């Protein structure tokens, strides 16, 4: 493998949590420039994944969101005989 092939592989790579191809490992062990690019790419991927960490929703928020989604969906589907829920707003609204 040469540096050009490595760059193409690095740009096309979509899976970061599986063992790398031995040819890739051999190249980054012999090429300092590609090794640095590989390290930076892995670091950036980890930063991106960490920025999307899961947060616990406040109690009842998911239920309220689902109820509002169902209400919006079924309000357009009255011909199917689905009952419409009350239209009171119980989600906080920014004023």
N, C-alpha and C positions, 0 to 999 in steps of 0.2 A: 504494500500500500504506500502511496505517496501523499504528500500534503494536500494536493488538489482533491484527491479521492476522499481524504479525511474530512476536508471542509464540506464537501458535498454530503457526506454521511452525517456530519454534525448538524447541518442545516435541515436535513430531512428527518432527523431523529425525533420521534414522538413519544417513545417510552423511555423513561429514565430510571425505572426501578427494577431492571432486569440485568443479569450479567452481560457484559459486552462481548462482542465477537472477539475471538483470540487475535485476529488480524488487527483489529482496532487497538487492543491492548499492546500488541507488539510495537505498533507504530508510535503510540504515545510514550512508550518506555524508551524509545530511541530518538524521538524528536521533541526537543524542549519547547519549541514554539507551539506545537499542537497539544502537548501536554498541558501547557498553561491555558490554552483555549478550552480544552476539555474541563479543566478544573474550574475555570470561570463560568462556563456554561452550566456545570453541575451546581455551583454555588448560586447562580441566578435562579435556576429552577427551584432550588430549595427555598430561596427567599420568596418566590412567587407562591409556592405551595403554602408556606407559613402565613402569608398575608391573607389567605382564604381560610383561616382556622374557623372551626365551628363555634358558634356562640349559643348559649342557652337562651331560648326565648322566654319572655316573662310569662308567668302562668296564665293560661287562657288565650294568649294571643294567636296561636296557631288555630285554635277552634274558631275564633272570631274571623280570622282571614278566610278559612274554609267556608264558613257560613256565608260570608259576603260573596265569595266566588260562586257558590251554589246559587245564591239569590240572583246574582247578575246573570248566570247561565239560564236559570229556570224562568226568569222574567221574560226572556226571549223565546221560551218554549211553552207558553201557556196552552198551545194547541195540543200538547201531550198530556194535559190534565194534571200537571204538577202544581201543587199548592204553592202560593207565593207567601214567603215569610214577611213578618212586619218589617217596615222600612226604617225603623229607628236606627240612628247612628250611635254605636257604642265604641267606635274606634276613635282615638284622639285625632283631631284635625288641627293643623297649623293655621293660625289666623294671622 
